[in-house]
Amino acid sequence: MSAASTSGSAIAGTETAGAGLSGLASVIGTHATVARSTTLLLRLYLGTAFLNEARHKVGPGTWAGWISWMPGFIAQHVQHGTGPYIAFLQSIVVPHGVLFAGLVAIGETAVGSAMVLGLTTRLAAAVGIILTANYALLNGTSLTDVSNDRALLVGFIVVLLTAPGRVLGIDTYLARRWPRVIVW
């Protein structure tokens, strides 16, 4: 292979990479190149996973146990936190543990319900990202660790970008009525 043909291949490779980036921008901007139905199962999985966790917190006879258990759990696991997150846990979360226990339970229930129903899925995905990022930071998850928290984060990011609530979800009707609102 000559030097000219080698450099031609390198240039063609660069053009392909540039086309890939513009394709990504197209997906984020218009969603025209990604079928939303491909992420429907992901949306339903995330919703049922969060509802399954929430049932241990808001189900009959579980609320009081959850509200009293979570603050102690956080206090015991502060040392596993990541960087500045430890200070946040110690100064804000631990002193207001009951409030945060309630917020977690209600947040998981709301995210799970919204995902299953396909109702404001982008908003639900954003809340899911916040909740899951907090779980990962509490566990001290680093970029090199393999964890369910990181897998859930990626799933919620995909849902946020692809709006699968517009397939077999209430977002279908909301998007027709108010097409410029981005939460669906």
C-alpha positions as CSV (number, residue, x, y, z in Angstrom):
1,M,0.0,0.0,0.0
2,S,1.4,3.4,-0.9
3,A,1.7,6.4,1.4
4,A,-1.0,8.2,-0.7
5,S,-3.5,5.4,-0.3
6,T,-2.8,5.1,3.4
7,S,-3.4,8.9,3.9
8,G,-6.5,8.7,1.8
9,S,-7.8,6.0,4.1
10,A,-7.1,8.1,7.2
11,I,-9.0,11.0,5.6
12,A,-11.9,8.8,4.8
13,G,-11.9,7.6,8.4
14,T,-12.0,11.1,9.7
15,E,-14.9,12.0,7.4
16,T,-16.8,9.0,8.7
17,A,-16.2,10.0,12.3
18,G,-17.5,13.5,11.5
19,A,-20.6,12.1,9.9
20,G,-21.2,10.0,13.1
21,L,-21.0,13.1,15.2
22,S,-23.5,14.9,13.0
23,G,-25.7,11.8,13.2
24,L,-25.6,12.0,17.0
25,A,-26.6,15.6,16.9
26,S,-29.5,14.6,14.6
27,V,-30.7,12.0,17.1
28,I,-30.6,14.3,20.0
29,G,-32.2,17.2,18.1
30,T,-34.9,15.5,16.2
31,H,-35.1,11.8,17.2
32,A,-35.7,11.1,13.5
33,T,-33.0,8.4,13.2
34,V,-33.8,6.4,16.4
35,A,-37.0,4.4,16.6
36,R,-38.5,5.2,20.0
37,S,-40.0,1.7,20.1
38,T,-36.4,0.3,20.5
39,T,-36.2,1.9,23.9
40,L,-39.8,1.0,25.0
41,L,-38.5,-2.2,26.8
42,L,-35.8,-0.2,28.6
43,R,-38.4,2.4,29.8
44,L,-40.6,-0.4,31.1
45,Y,-37.7,-2.2,32.8
46,L,-36.6,0.9,34.6
47,G,-40.1,1.7,35.7
48,T,-40.7,-1.8,37.1
49,A,-37.3,-1.9,38.7
50,F,-38.0,1.4,40.5
51,L,-41.5,0.3,41.5
52,N,-40.2,-2.9,42.8
53,E,-37.8,-1.0,45.1
54,A,-40.4,1.5,46.1
55,R,-42.8,-1.3,47.3
56,H,-40.4,-2.0,50.1
57,K,-40.7,1.6,51.2
58,V,-44.2,2.7,50.6
59,G,-46.2,-0.6,50.8
60,P,-48.5,-1.5,53.6
61,G,-46.6,-1.7,56.9
62,T,-43.3,-0.7,55.3
63,W,-43.3,3.2,55.5
64,A,-42.5,3.5,59.2
65,G,-39.7,0.9,58.9
66,W,-38.2,2.6,55.9
67,I,-38.4,6.0,57.5
68,S,-36.6,4.8,60.6
69,W,-34.1,2.6,58.8
70,M,-32.7,4.8,56.1
71,P,-31.2,7.6,58.2
72,G,-29.2,5.1,60.2
73,F,-28.1,3.3,57.0
74,I,-26.8,6.6,55.5
75,A,-25.0,7.5,58.8
76,Q,-23.2,4.1,58.8
77,H,-22.2,4.3,55.1
78,V,-21.0,7.9,55.0
79,Q,-17.4,6.8,54.9
80,H,-18.1,4.9,51.6
81,G,-19.2,8.1,49.9
82,T,-17.2,9.8,47.2
83,G,-15.2,13.0,47.7
84,P,-17.2,16.2,48.5
85,Y,-20.4,14.0,48.6
86,I,-19.3,12.9,52.1
87,A,-19.6,16.5,53.4
88,F,-23.0,16.8,51.8
89,L,-24.2,13.6,53.5
90,Q,-22.8,14.6,56.9
91,S,-24.1,18.2,56.9
92,I,-27.4,17.9,55.1
93,V,-28.7,14.3,54.6
94,V,-27.9,12.7,57.9
95,P,-29.4,15.6,60.1
96,H,-32.5,15.5,57.9
97,G,-32.6,11.7,57.3
98,V,-36.3,11.3,57.8
99,L,-37.0,13.9,55.1
100,F,-34.6,12.3,52.6
101,A,-36.0,8.9,53.3
102,G,-39.5,10.2,52.4
103,L,-38.1,11.9,49.3
104,V,-36.4,8.7,48.1
105,A,-39.5,6.6,48.6
106,I,-41.8,9.1,46.9
107,G,-39.2,9.7,44.1
108,E,-38.8,6.1,43.3
109,T,-42.6,5.6,43.3
110,A,-43.1,8.6,41.0
111,V,-40.2,7.7,38.6
112,G,-41.4,4.1,38.4
113,S,-45.0,5.0,37.8
114,A,-44.2,7.6,35.2
115,M,-41.9,5.2,33.3
116,V,-44.5,2.4,33.2
117,L,-47.3,4.8,32.2
118,G,-45.1,6.7,29.7
119,L,-46.1,9.9,31.4
120,T,-43.5,12.7,31.4
121,T,-40.8,10.1,30.7
122,R,-38.0,12.6,30.2
123,L,-38.7,14.4,33.5
124,A,-38.9,11.0,35.2
125,A,-35.6,10.0,33.6
126,A,-34.0,13.2,34.9
127,V,-35.2,12.5,38.4
128,G,-34.1,8.8,38.0
129,I,-30.6,10.1,37.0
130,I,-30.5,12.3,40.2
131,L,-31.6,9.4,42.4
132,T,-29.3,6.9,40.9
133,A,-26.3,9.2,40.9
134,N,-26.9,9.7,44.6
135,Y,-27.0,6.0,45.2
136,A,-23.7,5.6,43.3
137,L,-22.0,8.4,45.2
138,L,-23.2,6.9,48.5
139,N,-21.7,3.6,47.5
140,G,-18.5,5.2,46.5
141,T,-18.8,3.9,42.9
142,S,-15.9,5.1,40.7
143,L,-15.7,5.2,37.0
144,T,-13.9,1.9,36.9
145,D,-16.3,0.0,39.1
146,V,-19.0,-2.3,37.6
147,S,-22.3,-1.5,39.3
148,N,-26.0,-1.6,38.9
149,D,-26.1,2.1,39.6
150,R,-24.0,2.9,36.6
151,A,-26.1,0.6,34.4
152,L,-29.3,2.3,35.6
153,L,-27.7,5.8,34.9
154,V,-27.0,4.8,31.3
155,G,-30.5,3.5,30.9
156,F,-32.0,6.7,32.3
157,I,-29.8,8.8,30.0
158,V,-31.0,6.8,27.0
159,V,-34.6,7.3,28.0
160,L,-34.0,11.0,28.5
161,L,-32.5,11.3,25.0
162,T,-35.0,9.1,23.1
163,A,-38.4,9.9,24.7
164,P,-39.9,6.4,24.6
165,G,-43.0,7.5,26.5
166,R,-44.3,8.5,23.0
167,V,-44.7,4.8,22.3
168,L,-47.5,3.0,24.1
169,G,-47.6,5.8,26.7
170,I,-49.5,8.9,27.7
171,D,-46.7,11.1,26.3
172,T,-48.0,10.2,22.8
173,Y,-51.2,12.3,23.5
174,L,-49.4,15.0,25.4
175,A,-46.9,15.5,22.6
176,R,-49.6,15.9,20.1
177,R,-51.4,18.5,22.2
178,W,-48.3,20.4,23.3
179,P,-45.5,19.4,20.8
180,R,-42.9,21.9,22.1
181,V,-42.9,20.7,25.7
182,I,-39.7,18.7,26.2
183,V,-40.7,16.6,29.3
184,W,-42.5,14.1,27.1
